[in-house]
Amino acid sequence: TPPASLSPDNRAPENLAPSEAEVLSMSATPTVQRPTGDAGAPAVLTPRERLELEGFEDRLREAVASQVAIRHRADGAGKIEIAYYSTADLERVMDRLLGP
């Protein structure tokens, strides 16, 4: 069972800079599109794979106490995006990842 999600952020996306608003508006469900033959295209995930990635996002979100998105590509590689809202928040996230 994946860990419970964090409580929602009290900041409204419309009050944030565009890049932050985009991160906050992302669904917890990874982007799934049909590959175009390009290895860098988003992966087409089975329901089980989608649940697994959502579980990873939930665990990371809980660990860093910030918004997290996993972008999984068709070639198996991908990106993990972690949102932060200030320099102090970045330092907090880094401490959560690497320890004080």
Phi, psi and omega in degrees: 000124180291151179298155179294148178290158176288158176296150184296148178291138182279001178271129179282136181305328182291346180265002182254164174298153185308316182295322178291320179298321179297317180296317182291332183275354180294140176287154176291342179277127179301150178295129180234116178224160178288133177296149179258019184092349179274130180298336180275002181289152176302145181284148170268114187259143172286162177305321179295316178297319179299315178297320179297314178296320177298321177296319177298315179300315180300316181295317178294318179302318179291321182294320183257354180054047178205169179292138182225140175225135176251126178251107183258127182263165181299331181276004177094345177275177178178195181224149170245123179251129178239123181277146170218159193240357177193171177298319179296321179293322176299316179298320178297314179298316179298320177297322179293324180284315190251351185088158182293000000 
